[in-house]
Amino acid sequence: MKRLSLIKLLSMLTVLTSILYSQPYIYFIVQYTDTSDGELLQKVQRFDLSTYSVEDFPRFQFVPVEEVVWDASQSYLSLETQNFGTMIYDCNDTTVYFEVNDLFGVAINELLYSPQRNKLYIFSESWRRASPIMLSILDLTTRQIISEIGVTAYVGNNPLTYPKRNAFFSANGNYIYFYSIDTLTRADQVWKYSLDTNQIVQKSNLSQLVSSNADAFRMFYGINAIGIIESALHSNKMQTFNIFNFNTDNKSNDIIFNGWAYAYFTNYGKYLIVTAEKDTPNVSYLDGSIRIFDTENSQLLKTYNFPPGGNIYTFDNYPNNLYYAIDIEKPTRQIYVLKMDSIFNVPELTNLNPNSVNINSNSFTLTVNGKGFDTVSTVYFNGQPRATTFVSDSVITAEILSSDVIAVGSFPVWVTDRYSISDTLQFSVMQVRINSRISE
């Protein structure tokens, strides 16, 4: 039984990791073999999840790269270069770029793009400025910084998540929400910034939004006015996560995690995903575990255990997906795609037709009846995948080889999709009966 379960688990993970559909890009930095003044050069590349290919971005780079940041809609990317300042590129057309003198020597933390206003909202940091942390507006039409405002704090509390989502737009696109700290009380707050007036219009204490007795609060990871508020109790090493909707002022049930972890959500807050932090000194490091919770009832729905040391990627155009990538900059990269629209679709088997054959029969078509099948469902016969044809969500067929039925016995049949494994039915291979008559 343990051997069978292991075979089924490995089969599921093979399907999970090998099937990728049209997806966005992942950007990363790699090192050249060339040097400049004795230092190794770096360049930006991007990985295309639809073709599984890598290309330089932009195509021609001649200077060492220090940091790359792109917005969640994958519209614009900032490229900080050593001694050459910051360039901002159009992700769809690298001939369109912006050299912004006001951002020279500034570390960009996050970009938010408003297509309605044709502006980039830039969170940046430089300790040479009177206000070290600022929110700046780059007008993409005039190519100028048209407004800046200092903020007390901007916390990138998800260091292993790309692109950054610590700040996020309201549902109508007229406001930005982000975490900061009250200047006088030092309370953890969420600030609401108006895109019409370019001013902070509201400050709210996070402790009052979630009614928690924790000793520290953060807000991070949001989209369309929905954010995650983390309440931490350091003495017990415990975190409580809530999904908070700033349009309705409603919060989800508490989801409690014992230990330190990072959280994300998909399906606009329907599912909360928690990834545990590995206990390593001074280094942020994911242990590879991914827990998926239902935010309505706080129920743990699924747990996956992938190799440690990866990063989490999410994208506006795929809000129901989550990506876990390990060593994205290397040819040996591993990418796991969790599609929430099908992850809970568990196939169930009703019967097999036929459910038995004689030993040494010819190859034949096996009809599997049940429910929950889809176009990537695969039939396994005695632990081996067989060519599968999707007929409907209740019927699939598989081609069983003559070599599959060369021994008498009972053989397991199950079905996998991207994320789930069905129950198991038994298929019988029987000895041929020889009828004999005794005549007097």
C-alpha positions as CSV (number, residue, x, y, z in Angstrom):
1,M,0.0,0.0,0.0
2,K,2.8,2.4,0.8
3,R,4.6,1.6,-2.4
4,L,1.4,2.3,-4.4
5,S,0.8,5.6,-2.6
6,L,4.4,6.7,-3.4
7,I,3.9,5.8,-7.1
8,K,0.7,7.8,-7.2
9,L,2.3,10.8,-5.5
10,L,5.3,10.8,-7.8
11,S,2.9,10.5,-10.8
12,M,0.9,13.5,-9.6
13,L,4.0,15.7,-9.1
14,T,5.3,14.7,-12.6
15,V,2.0,16.0,-14.1
16,L,2.2,19.1,-11.9
17,T,5.6,20.1,-12.9
18,S,5.7,19.1,-16.6
19,I,2.4,20.7,-17.9
20,L,2.7,24.5,-18.3
21,Y,0.3,26.7,-20.2
22,S,0.6,30.2,-21.5
23,Q,1.9,32.3,-18.5
24,P,3.7,35.6,-17.9
25,Y,7.4,36.3,-17.6
26,I,9.7,35.9,-14.6
27,Y,12.6,38.4,-14.5
28,F,15.9,37.7,-12.8
29,I,19.6,38.7,-12.7
30,V,22.4,36.5,-13.9
31,Q,26.2,37.1,-14.1
32,Y,28.2,37.6,-17.2
33,T,31.6,35.9,-17.7
34,D,32.9,39.4,-18.6
35,T,34.2,41.9,-16.1
36,S,34.3,45.6,-15.7
37,D,37.1,47.1,-13.6
38,G,37.7,43.7,-12.2
39,E,34.0,43.2,-11.1
40,L,31.7,40.6,-12.6
41,L,29.0,42.1,-14.8
42,Q,25.3,41.2,-14.4
43,K,22.4,41.4,-16.8
44,V,18.6,40.9,-16.6
45,Q,17.0,38.0,-18.3
46,R,13.4,36.8,-18.3
47,F,11.9,33.3,-18.4
48,D,8.9,32.7,-20.7
49,L,6.6,30.2,-19.0
50,S,4.7,29.6,-22.2
51,T,7.8,28.5,-24.3
52,Y,10.1,27.6,-21.4
53,S,12.8,29.8,-23.0
54,V,15.1,32.5,-21.6
55,E,16.0,35.8,-23.3
56,D,17.9,38.9,-22.3
57,F,15.8,41.9,-21.3
58,P,16.5,44.4,-22.7
59,R,18.3,42.6,-25.5
60,F,21.5,44.6,-25.3
61,Q,23.0,45.4,-21.9
62,F,26.5,46.9,-21.4
63,V,26.5,47.8,-17.7
64,P,26.4,45.9,-14.4
65,V,22.9,45.5,-13.0
66,E,22.2,45.9,-9.3
67,E,18.5,45.5,-8.9
68,V,15.4,44.8,-11.0
69,V,11.8,45.5,-10.0
70,W,8.7,45.1,-12.1
71,D,5.0,45.9,-11.5
72,A,2.4,43.2,-10.9
73,S,0.7,43.9,-14.3
74,Q,4.0,43.2,-16.0
75,S,3.8,46.6,-17.8
76,Y,7.0,48.3,-16.6
77,L,10.3,47.3,-15.2
78,S,13.0,49.3,-13.4
79,L,16.6,48.4,-13.9
80,E,19.1,49.9,-11.4
81,T,22.6,49.9,-12.8
82,Q,25.9,50.6,-11.1
83,N,27.0,54.2,-11.6
84,F,24.5,54.7,-14.4
85,G,21.3,55.3,-12.4
86,T,17.9,53.8,-13.0
87,M,16.2,53.0,-16.3
88,I,12.5,52.2,-16.5
89,Y,11.5,50.0,-19.5
90,D,8.2,49.2,-21.1
91,C,8.0,45.4,-20.7
92,N,6.3,45.0,-24.1
93,D,8.6,47.3,-26.0
94,T,12.1,47.8,-24.8
95,T,12.6,50.6,-27.3
96,V,10.4,52.6,-24.9
97,Y,12.4,53.5,-21.8
98,F,12.8,56.3,-19.3
99,E,16.0,57.8,-17.8
100,V,14.8,59.6,-14.7
101,N,17.5,61.8,-13.1
102,D,15.4,62.2,-10.0
103,L,15.8,58.5,-9.3
104,F,19.6,58.5,-9.6
105,G,21.2,56.7,-6.6
106,V,17.7,55.7,-5.4
107,A,16.7,52.1,-4.5
108,I,13.3,51.4,-6.0
109,N,11.2,49.1,-3.8
110,E,8.0,48.8,-5.8
111,L,6.2,49.9,-8.9
112,L,2.4,50.4,-9.4
113,Y,1.1,51.2,-12.9
114,S,-2.2,53.0,-13.5
115,P,-3.2,52.5,-17.2
116,Q,-6.2,54.9,-16.7
117,R,-3.8,57.7,-15.7
118,N,-0.7,56.6,-17.7
119,K,1.4,57.0,-14.6
120,L,3.8,55.0,-12.5
121,Y,3.6,55.2,-8.7
122,I,7.1,54.5,-7.3
123,F,8.1,53.6,-3.8
124,S,11.8,54.3,-3.3
125,E,14.4,54.7,-0.7
126,S,17.5,56.8,-0.3
127,W,19.0,57.9,3.0
128,R,20.5,61.0,1.3
129,R,17.1,62.6,1.0
130,A,15.3,64.7,3.7
131,S,12.6,62.0,3.6
132,P,14.4,58.7,3.0
133,I,11.3,56.8,1.9
134,M,9.1,58.4,-0.8
135,L,6.2,57.8,-3.1
136,S,6.8,59.4,-6.4
137,I,4.7,59.8,-9.5
138,L,6.2,59.4,-12.9
139,D,4.0,60.8,-15.7
140,L,4.7,58.5,-18.6
141,T,3.5,61.1,-21.1
142,T,5.7,64.0,-20.0
143,R,8.4,61.6,-18.7
144,Q,8.8,63.7,-15.6
145,I,8.3,63.1,-11.8
146,I,5.3,65.3,-11.1
147,S,4.7,64.7,-7.4
148,E,6.5,63.3,-4.4
149,I,5.4,62.6,-0.8
150,G,7.5,61.3,2.1
151,V,6.2,58.4,4.1
152,T,7.3,57.2,7.5
153,A,7.9,53.6,6.5
154,Y,7.4,51.3,3.7
155,V,7.9,47.6,4.7
156,G,8.6,45.0,2.0
157,N,7.5,42.3,4.4
158,N,7.5,39.5,1.7
159,P,11.2,39.4,0.6
160,L,10.7,36.2,-1.3
161,T,7.7,37.3,-3.4
162,Y,7.9,38.7,-6.9
163,P,6.6,41.1,-8.1
164,K,6.1,43.1,-4.9
165,R,2.6,43.7,-3.7
166,N,3.1,45.5,-0.4
167,A,1.2,48.5,-1.9
168,F,-1.9,48.0,-4.0
169,F,-4.7,49.9,-5.8
170,S,-8.3,50.2,-4.7
171,A,-10.9,48.4,-6.8
172,N,-11.7,51.6,-8.7
173,G,-8.0,52.5,-9.2
174,N,-8.4,55.9,-7.4
175,Y,-6.4,55.0,-4.2
176,I,-3.3,53.2,-3.1
177,Y,-3.2,51.3,0.2
178,F,0.2,50.6,1.9
179,Y,1.6,49.9,5.3
180,S,3.3,52.7,7.3
181,I,3.9,53.9,10.9
182,D,2.3,56.8,12.7
183,T,4.9,59.5,13.2
184,L,3.9,60.3,16.8
185,T,2.6,57.0,18.3
186,R,4.6,54.6,16.2
187,A,1.5,52.5,15.7
188,D,1.4,50.1,12.7
189,Q,-1.0,51.6,10.2
190,V,-2.5,51.4,6.7
191,W,-2.3,54.6,4.8
192,K,-4.7,55.5,2.0
193,Y,-3.3,57.7,-0.8
194,S,-5.5,59.5,-3.2
195,L,-4.5,59.5,-6.9
196,D,-6.7,62.5,-7.5
197,T,-5.1,64.8,-4.9
198,N,-1.7,63.0,-4.6
199,Q,-2.1,63.2,-0.8
200,I,-2.6,60.8,2.1
201,V,-6.3,61.0,2.9
202,Q,-6.7,58.4,5.7
203,K,-4.6,56.6,8.3
204,S,-6.0,53.5,10.2
205,N,-4.4,51.5,13.0
206,L,-4.0,47.9,12.0
207,S,-4.7,46.7,15.5
208,Q,-8.2,48.3,15.3
209,L,-9.0,46.6,12.0
210,V,-8.3,43.1,13.1
211,S,-9.1,43.4,16.9
212,S,-6.1,41.3,17.9
213,N,-4.0,41.3,21.1
214,A,-0.8,40.8,19.2
215,D,2.3,42.9,19.8
216,A,3.2,43.6,16.1
217,F,1.2,44.2,13.0
218,R,2.0,44.4,9.3
219,M,0.0,44.7,6.1
220,F,1.3,43.2,2.9
221,Y,0.4,41.5,-0.3
222,G,-2.8,43.0,-1.8
223,I,-4.7,43.5,-4.9
224,N,-7.9,45.4,-5.7
225,A,-8.5,46.8,-2.2
226,I,-7.9,43.4,-0.6
227,G,-4.9,43.0,1.6
228,I,-3.4,40.6,4.2
229,I,-3.0,41.9,7.7
230,E,-0.5,39.9,9.9
231,S,-0.7,40.0,13.7
232,A,2.3,38.6,15.4
233,L,2.8,37.5,19.0
234,H,6.5,37.2,19.4
235,S,6.6,35.6,22.8
236,N,4.7,32.6,21.5
237,K,6.2,32.7,18.0
238,M,2.7,32.8,16.5
239,Q,1.1,34.6,13.5
240,T,-2.5,35.4,12.8
241,F,-3.5,36.2,9.2
242,N,-6.6,38.0,8.1
243,I,-7.8,38.9,4.6
244,F,-9.2,42.5,4.9
245,N,-11.4,44.1,2.2
246,F,-11.0,47.9,2.3
247,N,-14.0,48.4,0.1
248,T,-16.4,46.8,2.6
249,D,-14.3,46.9,5.8
250,N,-14.9,43.2,6.2
251,K,-12.2,40.7,7.4
252,S,-11.9,37.0,7.1
253,N,-11.8,34.6,9.9
254,D,-8.5,34.2,11.8
255,I,-6.0,31.9,10.2
256,I,-3.3,31.0,12.8
257,F,0.1,29.7,12.1
258,N,2.6,28.6,14.8
259,G,6.0,29.7,13.7
260,W,7.1,32.3,11.1
261,A,5.7,32.3,7.6
262,Y,4.8,34.5,4.7
263,A,1.2,34.7,3.3
264,Y,-0.4,35.3,0.0
265,F,-3.9,34.9,-1.5
266,T,-5.5,33.9,-4.7
267,N,-9.0,34.2,-6.2
268,Y,-9.3,37.7,-4.8
269,G,-9.1,36.5,-1.2
270,K,-10.9,33.2,-1.4
271,Y,-7.8,31.2,-0.6
272,L,-5.0,32.1,1.8
273,I,-1.6,30.5,1.0
274,V,1.0,30.2,3.8
275,T,4.6,29.3,3.2
276,A,6.7,28.6,6.2
277,E,10.1,30.3,6.7
278,K,13.0,27.9,7.4
279,D,14.8,28.7,10.6
280,T,18.1,30.0,9.3
281,P,20.0,32.9,11.0
282,N,19.8,36.3,9.1
283,V,18.5,34.8,5.9
284,S,14.9,34.6,4.6
285,Y,14.4,31.1,3.3
286,L,11.2,29.2,2.4
287,D,11.1,25.6,3.6
288,G,9.1,24.5,0.5
289,S,5.8,23.8,2.4
290,I,2.7,25.4,1.0
291,R,-0.5,25.4,3.0
292,I,-3.8,26.4,1.4
293,F,-6.6,27.7,3.6
294,D,-10.3,28.5,3.0
295,T,-10.7,32.1,4.3
296,E,-14.4,31.7,5.0
297,N,-14.0,28.9,7.6
298,S,-10.2,28.9,8.2
299,Q,-10.1,25.3,7.2
300,L,-6.8,23.9,5.9
301,L,-7.6,22.4,2.5
302,K,-4.3,21.2,1.1
303,T,-0.6,21.0,1.9
304,Y,2.2,20.6,-0.6
305,N,5.8,20.0,0.2
306,F,8.2,21.1,-2.5
307,P,12.0,21.4,-2.3
308,P,13.1,24.3,-0.1
309,G,14.8,27.6,-1.2
310,G,12.3,28.8,-3.8
311,N,10.5,32.1,-4.4
312,I,6.8,32.9,-4.9
313,Y,5.5,34.6,-8.0
314,T,2.0,36.0,-8.7
315,F,0.6,38.0,-11.6
316,D,-2.4,40.3,-12.1
317,N,-3.4,38.5,-15.3
318,Y,-3.5,35.1,-13.5
319,P,-5.0,36.1,-10.1
320,N,-6.1,32.5,-9.4
321,N,-2.6,31.0,-9.8
322,L,0.5,30.8,-7.6
323,Y,4.0,29.9,-8.8
324,Y,6.8,28.5,-6.8
325,A,10.2,28.6,-8.5
326,I,13.6,27.3,-7.4
327,D,16.9,28.5,-9.0
328,I,15.0,30.4,-11.7
329,E,18.4,31.8,-12.9
330,K,19.8,28.3,-13.5
331,P,19.2,25.8,-16.3
332,T,18.3,23.3,-13.6
333,R,15.4,25.5,-12.5
334,Q,12.2,23.9,-11.0
335,I,8.8,25.6,-11.4
336,Y,5.6,24.4,-9.7
337,V,2.3,25.9,-10.8
338,L,-0.7,25.8,-8.5
339,K,-3.9,26.6,-10.4
340,M,-6.6,27.1,-7.8
341,D,-9.4,26.8,-10.4
342,S,-8.6,23.1,-10.7
343,I,-6.6,22.2,-7.7
344,F,-9.6,21.1,-5.7
345,N,-11.2,19.1,-8.6
346,V,-10.7,15.6,-7.3
347,P,-11.6,12.9,-9.9
348,E,-13.7,10.0,-8.7
349,L,-14.1,6.6,-10.3
350,T,-17.4,4.7,-10.7
351,N,-16.6,1.6,-12.8
352,L,-14.3,0.2,-15.6
353,N,-15.5,-1.2,-18.9
354,P,-14.3,-3.9,-19.3
355,N,-13.2,-4.6,-15.8
356,S,-11.5,-7.9,-16.7
357,V,-9.8,-9.7,-19.6
358,N,-8.2,-13.0,-20.2
359,I,-4.4,-13.3,-19.9
360,N,-2.4,-12.5,-23.1
361,S,-5.3,-10.6,-24.6
362,N,-4.6,-8.1,-27.4
363,S,-4.4,-4.4,-26.7
364,F,-7.8,-2.8,-26.0
365,T,-9.5,0.4,-25.0
366,L,-10.5,0.8,-21.4
367,T,-13.4,3.1,-20.6
368,V,-13.3,4.8,-17.2
369,N,-16.5,6.1,-15.8
370,G,-16.7,8.6,-13.0
371,K,-16.7,12.4,-12.4
372,G,-14.3,15.3,-12.2
373,F,-12.3,14.4,-15.3
374,D,-10.7,17.1,-17.5
375,T,-8.5,17.4,-20.6
376,V,-5.3,16.7,-18.7
377,S,-6.6,13.7,-16.8
378,T,-4.4,10.6,-17.2
379,V,-5.2,7.0,-16.6
380,Y,-2.7,4.9,-14.7
381,F,-2.8,1.1,-15.1
382,N,-0.7,-0.8,-12.6
383,G,1.3,2.3,-11.9
384,Q,2.1,3.3,-15.5
385,P,0.5,6.2,-17.4
386,R,-1.5,5.1,-20.5
387,A,-2.5,7.2,-23.5
388,T,-5.8,8.8,-22.4
389,T,-8.6,10.4,-24.4
390,F,-11.0,12.9,-22.8
391,V,-14.6,12.2,-23.7
392,S,-16.5,14.2,-21.0
393,D,-16.1,15.2,-17.4
394,S,-17.6,11.7,-16.6
395,V,-15.9,9.5,-19.2
396,I,-12.3,9.0,-20.3
397,T,-10.7,6.2,-22.2
398,A,-7.2,4.7,-22.1
399,E,-5.2,2.4,-24.4
400,I,-4.1,-0.7,-22.5
401,L,-1.2,-2.6,-24.0
402,S,-1.0,-6.3,-24.6
403,S,2.1,-6.3,-22.4
404,D,-0.1,-5.0,-19.5
405,V,-2.0,-8.3,-19.3
406,I,0.6,-11.0,-19.5
407,A,0.2,-12.1,-15.9
408,V,-2.8,-13.2,-13.9
409,G,-3.8,-10.9,-11.1
410,S,-5.6,-7.8,-9.9
411,F,-4.1,-4.5,-11.1
412,P,-4.9,-1.0,-9.8
413,V,-6.4,1.7,-12.0
414,W,-6.5,5.3,-11.0
415,V,-6.7,8.8,-12.6
416,T,-4.6,11.9,-12.0
417,D,-5.1,15.5,-13.1
418,R,-2.7,18.4,-12.5
419,Y,-3.1,18.3,-8.7
420,S,-5.3,15.4,-7.6
421,I,-5.4,11.6,-7.6
422,S,-8.6,9.6,-7.7
423,D,-9.6,6.6,-5.8
424,T,-8.5,3.2,-7.1
425,L,-10.5,0.5,-8.9
426,Q,-9.1,-3.0,-9.6
427,F,-8.8,-4.6,-13.0
428,S,-8.7,-8.4,-13.2
429,V,-6.5,-10.5,-15.6
430,M,-7.9,-14.0,-15.6
431,Q,-6.6,-17.4,-16.6
432,V,-8.3,-18.8,-19.7
433,R,-10.7,-21.5,-18.8
434,I,-10.6,-24.7,-20.9
435,N,-13.8,-26.7,-21.1
436,S,-13.4,-30.5,-21.2
437,R,-16.0,-33.3,-21.6
438,I,-15.5,-36.8,-20.4
439,S,-17.2,-39.3,-22.7
440,E,-18.0,-42.8,-21.7
